[in-house]
Amino acid sequence: MKIEAAAVSLADQKFIVIASNMELVQSSGEADMAIDRLQSHFGVPVVLMALSDNESPNYYGDASLVELLAGVPVDKMPWKEYLLPF
């Protein structure tokens, strides 16, 4: 499975932002399961991100991490493609 993700370090917090689709971000149960699985793989907290029709980011994950991302332009994050074994 290929994903696009950005390793972020803000305010002494290290975490991963993973590009997702809006359906996943808006489905808390599915999003929580995805985050649990991805966190066990990456070993750091995970925040899911989907772009709305007007290209604004919508985040799902730990509220304090989502708050940190509020002022970060999505196109300035260090996006990279990862190949996951699941």
C-alpha positions in Angstrom: 0.0 0.0 0.0 1.4 3.4 -1.0 0.7 6.5 1.1 1.8 10.1 1.0 2.9 11.4 4.4 4.9 14.2 6.0 7.1 13.7 9.1 6.5 16.9 11.1 8.2 18.3 14.2 6.4 21.3 15.8 6.7 22.6 19.4 8.9 19.6 20.3 6.2 17.2 19.1 7.2 14.6 16.4 4.4 13.1 14.4 3.3 12.0 10.9 0.6 13.7 8.8 -0.9 11.2 6.3 -2.8 12.3 3.2 -6.2 10.6 3.2 -9.6 10.9 1.5 -12.3 13.0 3.0 -14.6 10.0 3.7 -12.0 8.5 6.1 -11.3 11.9 7.9 -15.1 12.3 8.4 -15.7 8.8 9.8 -14.3 8.9 13.3 -14.5 5.1 13.8 -12.7 4.2 10.6 -10.2 7.1 11.2 -9.4 5.8 14.7 -8.7 2.3 13.4 -6.5 3.7 10.6 -4.6 5.8 13.0 -4.0 2.9 15.4 -2.7 0.8 12.6 -0.5 3.5 11.2 0.9 4.6 14.6 2.0 1.0 15.3 3.9 1.1 12.0 5.5 4.5 12.3 6.0 4.6 16.1 4.9 8.2 16.4 1.4 9.9 16.6 -0.5 10.1 13.4 -2.8 12.8 12.0 -4.9 12.2 9.0 -5.4 15.0 6.5 -7.8 15.4 3.5 -8.2 18.4 1.3 -11.7 19.8 0.8 -13.0 21.0 -2.6 -11.5 24.4 -2.0 -8.1 22.9 -1.1 -8.4 23.6 2.7 -7.0 20.9 4.9 -9.2 18.9 7.2 -7.4 17.1 9.9 -8.3 14.2 12.2 -6.3 13.0 15.1 -5.0 14.2 18.5 -6.6 17.7 19.1 -3.3 19.2 20.3 -1.5 18.1 17.1 -4.3 19.3 14.9 -4.1 22.7 16.6 -0.3 22.8 15.9 -1.0 22.2 12.2 -3.5 25.1 12.0 -0.9 27.6 10.8 1.2 25.3 8.6 0.7 25.5 4.8 0.1 22.0 3.5 2.3 22.6 0.5 5.3 23.4 2.8 5.1 20.1 4.6 7.9 17.6 3.7 5.7 15.1 1.8 7.1 11.8 0.9 5.8 8.5 -0.5 5.9 5.5 1.7 5.3 1.9 0.8 3.6 0.0 3.7 3.4 -3.7 4.0 -0.3 -3.8 4.6 
